[in-house]
Amino acid sequence: MTTRAQVLELLDQGHTYETAARELRIPAGQAYMIATGLPADGSDAPSPEELAEKPVLPGSSQQLVNPPPFNPTRKQHVIDWVRRRAERDLRAPSR
């Protein structure tokens, strides 16, 4: 389990939340929540005094939530097969 001290140490070394999270093998939004106690989606509204005591980002932290999808199962030979099949189907006479 990742600790607040681990996240803060990486941030102190100059990491961003994204790179610290990658180093710790956790999502960036989770690293943000561990370090700040606040959800990265901005759903909490702490007072300015509470924010001053936490390592929050100067702007929105929304980009730390729901990173772009990555499909590791994409295979070029399958894409090529689908393309050939579609071309063949488009050339086939209508019934």
Backbone bond lengths (Angstrom), bond angles and torsions (degrees), N, CA, C in turn:
res aa  C-N    CA-C-N  psi(-1)  N-CA   C-N-CA  omega(-1)  CA-C   N-CA-C  phi
1 M - - - 1.446 - - 1.524 108.66 -
2 T 1.293 116.58 130.05 1.458 122.45 179.83 1.520 110.42 -72.26
3 T 1.321 116.44 138.70 1.466 120.60 -179.33 1.525 110.78 -105.90
4 R 1.305 114.40 162.17 1.464 120.66 177.43 1.523 110.02 -61.21
5 A 1.332 116.27 -40.16 1.463 120.56 -179.89 1.529 111.12 -60.27
6 Q 1.324 117.38 -39.66 1.464 120.72 179.33 1.525 111.08 -63.52
7 V 1.329 116.34 -45.44 1.470 120.20 -179.39 1.523 109.74 -65.38
8 L 1.327 117.32 -46.60 1.464 120.80 -178.44 1.529 111.68 -63.40
9 E 1.319 116.98 -36.20 1.465 120.10 178.22 1.523 110.91 -61.96
10 L 1.323 116.32 -44.37 1.463 119.83 178.41 1.526 111.18 -66.09
11 L 1.322 117.83 -39.49 1.464 120.65 177.21 1.524 110.49 -63.17
12 D 1.338 116.79 -40.49 1.468 121.17 178.13 1.528 111.69 -64.61
13 Q 1.329 116.66 -28.39 1.466 121.33 178.19 1.530 112.14 -79.06
14 G 1.338 116.71 -2.93 1.463 120.53 177.37 1.514 115.15 104.67
15 H 1.320 116.61 2.38 1.469 119.28 177.57 1.527 110.01 -70.02
16 T 1.326 115.72 153.46 1.459 121.31 168.19 1.522 106.44 -87.77
17 Y 1.331 116.91 173.18 1.461 118.72 175.62 1.524 110.87 -61.71
18 E 1.328 116.80 -36.22 1.457 120.70 -179.52 1.529 111.15 -65.17
19 T 1.342 117.29 -47.85 1.464 119.21 -177.70 1.523 111.58 -72.77
20 A 1.321 117.27 -34.10 1.470 120.15 176.09 1.526 109.58 -63.69
21 A 1.309 116.41 -42.89 1.465 120.86 179.81 1.524 110.85 -63.00
22 R 1.336 115.87 -42.54 1.466 119.55 178.32 1.530 110.22 -61.42
23 E 1.319 116.47 -41.82 1.470 121.09 178.90 1.531 110.74 -62.64
24 L 1.336 116.44 -38.15 1.464 121.41 -178.21 1.527 112.92 -89.09
25 R 1.332 116.31 -4.75 1.467 122.38 -179.87 1.531 112.76 60.76
26 I 1.331 114.29 45.91 1.465 121.64 175.69 1.518 107.83 -134.29
27 P 1.344 118.71 162.86 1.465 120.65 175.88 1.532 111.04 -65.84
28 A 1.330 116.32 148.73 1.465 121.19 -179.02 1.527 111.90 -60.13
29 G 1.326 117.48 -39.12 1.462 120.23 178.64 1.517 112.06 -63.17
30 Q 1.320 116.26 -33.47 1.461 120.40 177.93 1.527 110.26 -70.51
31 A 1.328 117.84 -40.15 1.466 120.93 176.42 1.526 110.17 -60.33
32 Y 1.327 116.13 -41.67 1.465 121.13 178.68 1.527 110.29 -62.14
33 M 1.325 116.50 -45.42 1.463 119.86 -178.71 1.531 111.30 -65.99
34 I 1.320 117.20 -39.25 1.461 120.27 178.85 1.527 109.93 -62.81
35 A 1.329 117.15 -43.18 1.465 121.39 -176.81 1.521 113.01 -73.36
36 T 1.330 116.48 -37.29 1.469 119.57 -172.50 1.523 114.36 -106.99
37 G 1.323 116.25 -23.76 1.458 119.58 -173.28 1.513 112.35 80.50
38 L 1.333 116.27 6.86 1.466 121.75 -178.27 1.522 110.13 -115.11
39 P 1.332 118.37 143.79 1.467 119.83 175.93 1.528 110.17 -69.73
40 A 1.308 116.86 140.28 1.463 121.46 -178.19 1.521 112.60 -70.66
41 D 1.331 117.75 -17.35 1.469 119.17 -178.90 1.523 112.73 -77.99
42 G 1.330 117.51 0.40 1.460 121.12 176.10 1.514 113.99 76.79
43 S 1.328 118.13 15.11 1.461 120.43 -175.76 1.529 112.84 -76.01
44 D 1.317 117.92 -14.49 1.458 121.09 178.12 1.524 108.37 -97.40
45 A 1.316 117.92 148.26 1.463 121.42 -179.44 1.529 110.07 -126.13
46 P 1.339 117.16 76.42 1.458 119.31 179.51 1.524 111.57 -73.07
47 S 1.309 114.88 162.55 1.469 119.89 179.57 1.528 109.29 -73.16
48 P 1.344 117.38 160.80 1.471 119.88 177.32 1.532 112.40 -58.14
49 E 1.318 117.23 -33.01 1.463 120.61 178.70 1.531 110.76 -65.39
50 E 1.342 115.98 -41.50 1.460 119.90 178.43 1.534 110.97 -65.71
51 L 1.319 115.88 -38.17 1.462 120.22 -179.46 1.526 111.55 -67.10
52 A 1.326 117.28 -34.36 1.462 121.04 -178.43 1.521 111.65 -62.93
53 E 1.315 117.21 -25.49 1.461 121.47 -177.19 1.527 113.12 -90.63
54 K 1.329 118.45 0.07 1.463 121.64 -174.34 1.529 110.71 -121.54
55 P 1.329 117.09 151.88 1.470 120.00 178.14 1.525 112.32 -80.23
56 V 1.334 116.91 61.56 1.468 121.10 -178.31 1.518 110.13 -82.05
57 L 1.313 115.39 158.91 1.456 121.00 176.57 1.525 109.27 -75.48
58 P 1.330 117.96 151.05 1.462 119.95 -178.85 1.531 113.54 -66.88
59 G 1.305 117.63 -27.67 1.457 121.28 178.40 1.511 110.17 -115.06
60 S 1.304 115.09 -143.80 1.458 121.26 179.53 1.525 111.35 -74.45
61 S 1.313 115.64 147.43 1.468 120.72 175.43 1.532 110.40 -105.90
62 Q 1.319 117.03 7.88 1.460 122.66 -175.58 1.537 112.33 -57.36
63 Q 1.330 117.42 -32.20 1.466 119.91 -177.76 1.525 112.33 -65.92
64 L 1.330 117.66 -14.20 1.458 120.74 179.04 1.525 112.05 -80.49
65 V 1.314 116.17 -12.99 1.459 121.56 -178.34 1.527 108.86 -101.88
66 N 1.317 116.19 144.08 1.465 122.68 177.12 1.532 112.44 52.97
67 P 1.325 117.26 66.38 1.466 119.06 176.70 1.521 110.40 -62.19
68 P 1.338 117.70 161.76 1.462 119.78 -178.82 1.529 111.16 -58.15
69 P 1.316 116.66 146.00 1.467 119.16 -178.36 1.525 111.56 -69.11
70 F 1.290 115.38 152.04 1.460 122.22 175.76 1.519 107.07 -133.02
71 N 1.323 116.55 125.77 1.455 121.08 -179.39 1.523 108.62 -106.72
72 P 1.325 117.44 99.14 1.459 119.77 -177.54 1.525 113.94 -74.83
73 T 1.324 117.60 -3.51 1.463 120.01 -176.84 1.526 112.78 -95.73
74 R 1.305 119.05 5.95 1.459 122.11 179.82 1.530 109.31 -68.55
75 K 1.320 115.56 126.85 1.459 120.77 -179.35 1.527 108.64 -128.28
76 Q 1.315 115.67 127.75 1.458 120.54 -176.05 1.523 112.17 -60.26
77 H 1.330 118.97 -37.71 1.469 119.56 -178.67 1.532 111.68 -65.86
78 V 1.327 117.74 -29.87 1.467 120.63 176.87 1.532 109.98 -73.00
79 I 1.319 116.69 -41.70 1.470 120.51 177.86 1.526 109.76 -61.61
80 D 1.330 116.97 -43.30 1.472 120.81 178.32 1.526 111.26 -61.61
81 W 1.336 117.27 -41.73 1.461 121.29 179.48 1.534 110.45 -63.12
82 V 1.316 116.90 -44.77 1.475 120.75 -179.98 1.520 109.61 -62.94
83 R 1.319 117.68 -41.94 1.463 121.19 179.55 1.537 110.36 -61.71
84 R 1.356 117.36 -46.29 1.471 120.57 178.65 1.528 110.88 -62.20
85 R 1.310 116.98 -41.27 1.467 121.14 -179.80 1.527 110.74 -64.04
86 A 1.326 117.08 -42.65 1.466 120.75 179.43 1.525 110.61 -64.39
87 E 1.333 116.47 -42.27 1.469 119.42 178.37 1.529 110.88 -62.63
88 R 1.327 116.92 -41.83 1.466 122.26 178.14 1.520 110.66 -62.39
89 D 1.330 117.23 -43.97 1.467 121.14 -179.62 1.518 111.27 -65.99
90 L 1.341 117.94 -35.30 1.456 120.57 179.38 1.524 111.79 -70.58
91 R 1.325 117.67 -28.64 1.478 121.38 179.18 1.523 112.48 -82.50
92 A 1.311 117.98 -18.85 1.482 121.59 -177.10 1.522 109.42 -64.80
93 P 1.346 117.56 140.35 1.477 120.82 178.66 1.537 110.53 -65.56
94 S 1.309 115.00 147.56 1.473 120.28 177.85 1.495 110.10 -71.38
95 R 1.290 117.68 148.88 1.475 121.75 179.83 1.489 110.49 -102.92
